[in-house]
Amino acid sequence: MEFLNKEATIIFCELLNRLQTGSIKIYNNPYAPLSMKLVGVGIQTRWDVTNVYSLRHDYEHNEIMIQLPEICFLVTDNWKRFADDLDKMKIAPFMYQQVNLGIYHNSIKFKNSKLSSYLPKRQKQQTELATTWLQNIREQGFLIS
């Protein structure tokens, strides 16, 4: 299983720190709003119990919410919010979709709230994509309060 590198983990954690009620939406014109939401809890994996978070840019078109893109992440949060503790965060992207292009790729299968199998090559590609996207999120100013 591929996890985010340290730089991408820091960016993800900055977004996670803003999550107060299970979801946030950050507006930063001229870009599409960025949303983060807790969408699942207590998923058993080989490395720990994880939660699932969705991160996406979205816009509404004809009363339908369009994600461009959306990536879901398995997150083990053993981080105590100290910089030297970041190695305890394990963040693994596993689903990518871009509705406006008809793209949906899932690299993990779940059974009874447990990770049952995964596609290593696809999951690695999703990790590379998520790393680049998180860097873009930072460069576009979404982390500025």
Secondary structure, 3 states (H helix, E strand, C coil): CCCCCHHHHHHHHHHHHHCCCCEEEEEECCEEEEEEEEEEEEEECCCCEEEEEEEEEEEEECCEEEEEEEEEEEEEECCCCCHHHHHHEEEEEEEEEEHHHCEEEECEEEECCEEEEECHHHHHHHHHHHHHHHHHHHHCCCCCC
